[in-house]
Amino acid sequence: MIRLHTARTPNGRKISIALEELGLAYEVAAVDLQAEEQFEEGFLALNPNHKIPVLDDDGLVIWESGAILLHLGERHDPESRILPSDPALRMAAIQYAFFQTGGVGPNLGRLGAVLRKQGEKNAEMLEIFGGEMARLMGVLDRILSDGRAYLAGPYSIGDIMHYPWLAIAKNLGAPWITEQARVLAWLDRIAERPAVQRGMAVPEDPETAQRST
Ligand SMILES: N[C@@H](CCC(=O)N[C@@H](CS)C(=O)NCC(=O)O)C(=O)O
């Protein structure tokens, strides 16, 4: 039994996308971050770092989205849908997954936190994190400039790690992403995947759930 502890945030959606790509059955345990459920004893026993996502795969509990995706690829991906079997491509997929955890993840996370803060925004922070996001989009653009469809070549955990974060920035029209045509085209390719669309809708919006019952 696979159980995903998640919320309606980019890091949680990385995992629901991967589970959908792999066609695995899983239970969703929605964690209410606003209500600070991540600080409750039961959740801290799963992840002392009080963050979603957490995956419980038949008693094996894993936190950190990159580690979870690697686990899913290693244990549940006989057809190489998210983790290539060719050693060089596999390492490229892992490399791009790590690149996200050190790049787009923390920088966009902090940029979002600065922008969400009530009142006057800290201009220096906006410049630091916004500038780094612009630089990172330039790096992605350079990588995609050889015509590859996805970061590692075939679609992989490297793309899944980036997509939910950058999709938000694209939808908000952040100039550092809308100016990068190749990055936008890559995101559009990912967005078209039915598994990505299903994964992005997890956990279900309680309001939508109420309307459909
Ligand atoms: N590096 C972690 C980041 C996870 C993370 O930041 N999760 C956020 C939601 S997207 C969270 O649970 N925040 C709650 C908190 O920090 O208390 C990962 O990739 O899994």
The ligand as an SDF file (V2000), in Angstrom:
LIG
                    3D

 20 19  0  0  0  0  0  0  0  0999 V2000
   13.0640   20.0300    0.1550 N   0  0  0  0  0  0  0  0  0  0  0  0
   11.7290   19.5960    0.4460 C   0  0  0  0  0  0  0  0  0  0  0  0
   10.8280   20.7970    0.5190 C   0  0  0  0  0  0  0  0  0  0  0  0
    9.4280   20.4360    0.9720 C   0  0  0  0  0  0  0  0  0  0  0  0
    8.6090   21.6810    1.2900 C   0  0  0  0  0  0  0  0  0  0  0  0
    9.1300   22.8100    1.2900 O   0  0  0  0  0  0  0  0  0  0  0  0
    7.3290   21.4890    1.5770 N   0  0  0  0  0  0  0  0  0  0  0  0
    6.4750   22.5980    1.9610 C   0  0  0  0  0  0  0  0  0  0  0  0
    5.2510   22.6620    1.0520 C   0  0  0  0  0  0  0  0  0  0  0  0
    5.7120   22.8480   -0.6610 S   0  0  0  0  0  0  0  0  0  0  0  0
    5.9590   22.3630    3.3810 C   0  0  0  0  0  0  0  0  0  0  0  0
    5.5220   21.2910    3.7050 O   0  0  0  0  0  0  0  0  0  0  0  0
    6.0260   23.4080    4.2300 N   0  0  0  0  0  0  0  0  0  0  0  0
    5.5150   23.3550    5.5680 C   0  0  0  0  0  0  0  0  0  0  0  0
    6.5130   23.8560    6.6110 C   0  0  0  0  0  0  0  0  0  0  0  0
    7.6450   24.1940    6.2460 O   0  0  0  0  0  0  0  0  0  0  0  0
    6.1410   23.9080    7.7710 O   0  0  0  0  0  0  0  0  0  0  0  0
   11.2600   18.6130   -0.6380 C   0  0  0  0  0  0  0  0  0  0  0  0
   11.7080   18.7510   -1.7830 O   0  0  0  0  0  0  0  0  0  0  0  0
   10.4730   17.7050   -0.3340 O   0  0  0  0  0  0  0  0  0  0  0  0
  1  2  1  0
  2  3  1  0
  2 18  1  0
  3  4  1  0
  4  5  1  0
  5  6  2  0
  5  7  1  0
  7  8  1  0
  8  9  1  0
  8 11  1  0
  9 10  1  0
 11 12  2  0
 11 13  1  0
 13 14  1  0
 14 15  1  0
 15 16  2  0
 15 17  1  0
 18 19  2  0
 18 20  1  0
M  END
$$$$
